[in-house]
Every structure is written in structure tokens, then in C-alpha cells.
């Protein structure tokens, strides 16, 4: 797992945790919700987190497939062709 993937997962988890807490506060203070509403809210937040996480993991990052030495060679040869 790459560093940027770990950072994305940590950020997503923190964001969804804050969203869940805010939803619980709103349901506790302003909305009259029974216990099934709280359970549904928890399941919805977990489901959205999993869906976004899986979607992000399915995105292919083409930059990792490119060899850095090959890219450097291409840049050098392209400069020569332009002159």
C-alpha cells in the first residue's frame, strides 16, 4: 500500500467519523429519532465509507506504471528534437 493511499484512507475515516458524530448530535438535539434511526445512520455512514474506499482503490494511477529512467530519457530526447 502506498503512502498516498494510507493518507486517503485515514482522511476518509476521520471525515466520516466527524460526519457521523455531527449526525448523532443533530438527531440527539433537534430531531426525534428512535433507536432504529441511529442504527440506520451508522450503517449508512459505514456503507458510504466502504463504497468510497473501494472506488478509490479501483482507480488506476498510471504514473506508477511509468519507469522514472524511461521518463527522463524521453524528456531529454524530446528536448533534442525541438532544437
N, C-alpha and C positions, 0 to 999 in steps of 0.2 A: 504494500500500500504506500502511496506517495504522500509526501508531506502536505500537498495542497488538498488531497482527498481527506486526510485526517482533520485538517483545519475546517474544511467544508462540513464534515460530519459534526464536529464539535460546535461550530457556529449554528448549524441547523438544530441541534439538540438544545442549545441554550435558547434560541429564538422560540422554539416550540414549547419549551418549559415556561418561558415568560408568558407566552400566549395562553397556555393552559391555566397558569395562576391568575392572569387577568380575567379569564372567563369564569373561573371559580369565584373570584371576588365579585364580579358583576352578578353572577347567579346567587351569591350569598346575600348581597346587599340590596339589589334592586329588583331582581326577578324572583318570583315564587316558583321554584323548580323542585320537583320531588327527587328522590334518590336515583331514579332511572335516568333523569336528565343529566345528573352529574356523571353517571357511568357512560352514557351516550357521548357526552363531551370528551371524556377521557379517551374512549375508543376512537372517536373522530380525530382527535389530535394525534394519537399514535398512528392511525392509518395514514393520515396526510404526511406525517414524518417519514414513514416507511416508503410511501409512494414517491416522494421527492428524492429520497436517498437512492432508491433503485433506479429512478430516472437518471439521476446524476451519474451513477455508476455505469449506465449503458451508453453514455456519451463517449465517443472515442476521441481522444486527444491526439491529433496527427503529429503534433510537434515532438512527441516522444518517440515516434517511429522513425524520425529522421536522424541520420548519423551526423554528429556535430562536425567531424572531419570532412565529410562529404559536403556539408553545407558551406563550410569555409572555402573549400575548393571551388564550389560553384560561384560563390561571391567573387573570388579572385579572378576566375576565368571570365565572368560577366563584365568585370571592370576592364579587362584587357580588350574584350570585343567592342566595348563602347568607344574606346580611344581610336 
